[in-house]
């Protein structure tokens, strides 16, 4: 079994993206998951496209694959984490969609394999939250716009269920995908989310989602808490999970997402790679 392993730049908050890529290549990673953020490939920066092109040239030299994910916490609002969202009132939803489109454009320049986004929460201050059906319609509108924006590119658009958001569980994911009615939206599965929202194992989730699985994010969890623990520090059976990934024929990038270990990222990335290889990756 050989799983293609990457590491997310949100775990290297004090490094330049180019330096992150060099470190990961030296350690033996197969790819990098890039989170465009205020200090790392800012999608609202005037030189973002040029920076992405230069980074792609480096990635070619290093032989690294790329995924782009869009979980930056304060990119749109310096005071409110992950706000506004596609579920917000029209002005806020437009801002989120604009940011996502900019990130998707960067993904195209980077020749990323995947681009992923999530639902978020309503979050409009002082406004009563609309019914779930209304919020799902807003999410479907945003997802449709992103899929249309990606048409004609080689980037696979993925949706990530996220604990605490409108679409958190696998059942809610099924409902959203049915409502959307688009076969071209793939799924980005964070395996550490599964024990938080489900009564099945991450290995079971991989098997269930296999036909639509675009990418994986790797971290651990325990006691139904969403904490992005280091692999092996939670409840996930990693050999069983990796065996399931191999059994379904998944060939995408599986990227560690350990933002809470950003105080010592190089050591963490080295340890994580060794752990996963020992577990059968």
C-alpha positions as a printed Julia matrix, in Angstrom:
281×3 Matrix{Float64}:
   0.0    0.0     0.0
   1.27   3.47   -0.86
  -0.96   6.4     0.08
   0.04   9.75   -1.36
   0.58  11.94    1.7
   0.5   15.72    1.97
   0.53  18.29    4.75
  -1.55  21.45    5.07
   0.08  24.87    5.14
  -2.25  25.89    7.97
   0.04  23.8    10.17
   2.99  26.04    9.18
   1.56  29.47   10.1
   4.93  31.22   10.34
   6.48  29.87    7.15
   6.39  31.17    3.61
   4.5   28.75    1.32
   7.63  28.11   -0.73
   9.57  27.19    2.4
   6.76  24.86    3.51
   6.97  23.07    0.18
  10.74  22.71    0.41
  10.49  21.27    3.93
   7.78  18.8     2.95
   9.74  17.61   -0.08
  12.85  17.13    2.08
  10.84  15.09    4.58
   9.47  12.83    1.84
   5.89  14.04    1.4
   4.13  13.56   -1.91
   2.18  16.81   -1.86
   1.02  19.92   -0.07
  -2.47  21.13    0.82
  -2.53  24.91    0.58
  -4.91  27.09    2.58
  -4.82  30.58    1.02
  -4.76  32.98    3.95
  -3.93  36.53    4.92
  -0.21  35.78    5.26
   0.09  32.82    2.87
  -0.97  33.28   -0.75
  -3.62  35.86    0.14
  -6.34  35.58   -2.54
  -7.07  39.29   -2.13
  -3.45  40.28   -2.6
  -2.58  42.06   -5.81
   0.17  39.57   -6.69
  -1.67  36.37   -5.75
  -1.85  34.94   -9.27
   1.82  35.68   -9.94
   2.74  34.13   -6.59
   0.74  31.02   -7.45
   2.51  30.67  -10.8
   5.91  31.01   -9.17
   4.94  28.48   -6.52
   3.75  26.05   -9.22
   7.18  26.24  -10.86
   8.78  25.34   -7.53
   6.3   22.5    -7.01
   7.25  21.11  -10.41
  10.92  21.16   -9.39
  10.11  19.45   -6.09
   7.68  16.94   -7.59
   4.87  17.83   -5.19
   1.15  17.45   -5.9
  -1.26  20.13   -4.68
  -4.67  20.43   -3.07
  -6.3   23.77   -2.2
  -8.67  24.08    0.74
 -10.45  27.18    1.97
 -10.65  27.0     5.75
  -8.83  30.26    6.54
 -10.37  31.55    9.76
 -10.24  35.34    9.46
  -9.72  35.95    5.76
 -12.99  37.86    5.27
 -13.6   39.26    8.74
 -10.74  39.91   11.21
 -13.13  39.72   14.17
 -15.38  36.73   13.35
 -14.01  33.29   12.59
 -15.21  31.78    9.29
 -17.67  34.61    8.57
 -19.46  35.52    6.38
 -20.43  32.27    4.65
 -22.47  31.06    1.71
 -25.39  30.9     4.17
 -25.21  34.59    5.05
 -27.52  37.32    3.81
 -26.86  38.28    0.16
 -24.03  40.78    0.69
 -22.1   38.43    2.97
 -22.73  35.42    0.75
 -21.39  37.4    -2.23
 -18.21  38.19   -0.29
 -17.72  34.52    0.57
 -18.36  33.43   -3.0
 -15.94  36.06   -4.3
 -13.27  34.77   -1.92
 -13.92  31.17   -2.93
 -13.73  32.01   -6.63
 -10.42  33.77   -6.04
  -9.11  30.68   -4.25
 -10.37  28.5    -7.09
  -8.5   30.69   -9.58
  -5.36  30.14   -7.5
  -6.05  26.39   -7.55
  -6.16  26.51  -11.35
  -2.83  28.36  -11.51
  -1.33  25.87   -9.06
  -2.69  22.97  -11.14
  -4.24  21.62   -7.97
  -5.92  18.24   -8.03
  -8.73  19.38   -5.75
 -10.34  22.5    -4.35
 -12.5   22.13   -1.24
 -14.99  24.26    0.67
 -17.56  23.81    3.44
 -21.02  25.12    4.36
 -20.3   27.26    7.4
 -23.01  28.62    9.67
 -25.54  31.41    9.27
 -23.84  33.77   11.7
 -25.53  37.07   10.74
 -25.53  39.11   13.93
 -28.88  40.43   15.09
 -30.78  38.49   12.42
 -32.99  35.48   13.09
 -31.62  32.38   11.43
 -33.69  31.35    8.4
 -35.2   27.85    8.14
 -32.84  25.04    7.2
 -34.39  24.71    3.74
 -33.55  28.36    3.0
 -29.98  27.88    4.16
 -29.6   24.74    2.07
 -30.87  26.62   -0.98
 -28.22  29.3    -0.36
 -25.55  26.64   -0.06
 -26.73  24.97   -3.27
 -26.59  28.3    -5.08
 -23.02  28.87   -3.94
 -21.93  25.34   -4.78
 -23.49  25.6    -8.24
 -21.63  28.86   -8.88
 -18.32  27.28   -7.88
 -18.87  24.21  -10.02
 -19.73  26.4   -12.98
 -16.64  28.54  -12.32
 -14.46  25.39  -12.38
 -15.97  24.05  -15.61
 -13.3   23.49  -18.23
 -10.47  23.22  -15.71
  -8.77  20.13  -14.31
  -9.5   21.05  -10.69
 -11.97  18.76   -8.94
 -14.3   20.74   -6.66
 -14.97  19.01   -3.33
 -17.31  19.65   -0.43
 -16.21  18.97    3.15
 -18.69  18.12    5.94
 -17.58  20.01    9.05
 -18.7   19.55   12.68
 -20.82  22.43   13.93
 -21.71  23.65   10.43
 -24.95  23.34    8.45
 -23.73  20.15    6.79
 -21.8   18.24    9.42
 -22.8   14.57    9.3
 -22.78  12.02    6.51
 -26.59  11.97    6.56
 -26.67  15.76    6.14
 -24.12  15.42    3.36
 -26.37  12.94    1.55
 -29.3   15.34    1.86
 -27.3   18.27    0.55
 -25.9   16.33   -2.41
 -29.38  15.1    -3.33
 -30.75  18.63   -3.15
 -27.87  19.99   -5.22
 -28.26  17.37   -7.93
 -24.77  17.76   -9.39
 -22.65  14.7   -10.08
 -19.53  16.86  -10.51
 -19.23  17.79   -6.83
 -16.85  15.43   -5.03
 -16.38  14.94   -1.28
 -13.41  15.92    0.84
 -13.46  13.71    3.93
 -11.65  14.76    7.08
 -11.28  11.43    8.85
 -11.01  13.13   12.25
 -14.52  14.51   11.83
 -16.09  11.07   11.52
 -15.84  10.07   15.21
 -17.27  13.48   16.13
 -20.45  13.2    14.06
 -20.93   9.5    13.3
 -21.42   6.1    14.91
 -19.44   4.42   12.12
 -15.68   4.27   11.77
 -13.62   6.41    9.39
 -12.86   3.22    7.46
 -16.6    2.66    7.0
 -17.01   6.28    5.88
 -14.26   5.87    3.27
 -15.98   2.78    1.9
 -19.36   4.51    1.8
 -18.04   7.62    0.06
 -15.59   5.88   -2.27
 -17.41   6.62   -5.55
 -17.41  10.35   -4.76
 -14.23  10.7    -2.72
 -12.01  13.47   -4.05
  -9.55  13.85   -1.2
  -8.76  13.07    2.41
  -7.67  15.16    5.37
  -5.93  13.33    8.19
  -6.1   14.02   11.91
  -7.37  12.21   14.98
 -10.17  12.81   17.51
 -11.61  11.38   20.7
 -14.69  11.71   22.92
 -16.61  13.32   20.02
 -14.49  16.48   20.25
 -13.34  18.31   17.14
  -9.69  18.89   18.04
  -7.44  17.86   15.11
  -5.28  15.63   17.27
  -2.0   14.14   16.11
  -2.57  10.69   14.55
  -2.5    8.02   17.23
  -3.55  10.36   20.03
  -7.25   9.73   19.47
  -9.61   6.86   18.74
  -9.04   6.19   15.04
  -7.8    2.75   14.03
  -5.2    3.93   11.52
  -4.18   0.56   10.04
  -7.86  -0.25    9.42
  -8.47   3.19    7.9
  -5.45   2.98    5.61
  -6.42  -0.54    4.56
  -9.87   0.77    3.58
  -8.29   3.62    1.59
  -6.22   1.07   -0.28
  -9.13  -1.33   -0.77
 -11.38   1.26   -2.45
  -8.58   2.22   -4.84
  -8.31   5.83   -3.68
  -5.49   7.58   -5.55
  -5.99  11.19   -4.4
  -3.96  13.2    -1.94
  -4.37  12.46    1.77
  -3.17  15.51    3.67
  -2.49  15.93    7.35
  -4.33  18.89    8.85
  -2.75  19.76   12.19
  -3.14  23.54   12.65
  -2.92  23.25   16.44
   0.63  21.95   16.13
   1.87  25.06   14.33
   4.28  25.9    17.16
   6.57  23.04   16.01
   5.53  22.18   12.46
   8.69  20.62   11.09
   9.0   18.12   13.94
   5.26  17.41   13.78
   5.33  16.82   10.02
   8.32  14.48   10.39
   6.66  12.5    13.2
   3.33  12.32   11.38
   4.89  10.95    8.21
   6.75   8.29   10.19
   3.6    7.33   12.1
   1.5    6.93    8.97
   4.15   4.94    7.12
   4.45   2.63   10.13
   0.64   2.29   10.16
   0.67   1.07    6.57
   0.42   4.18    4.38
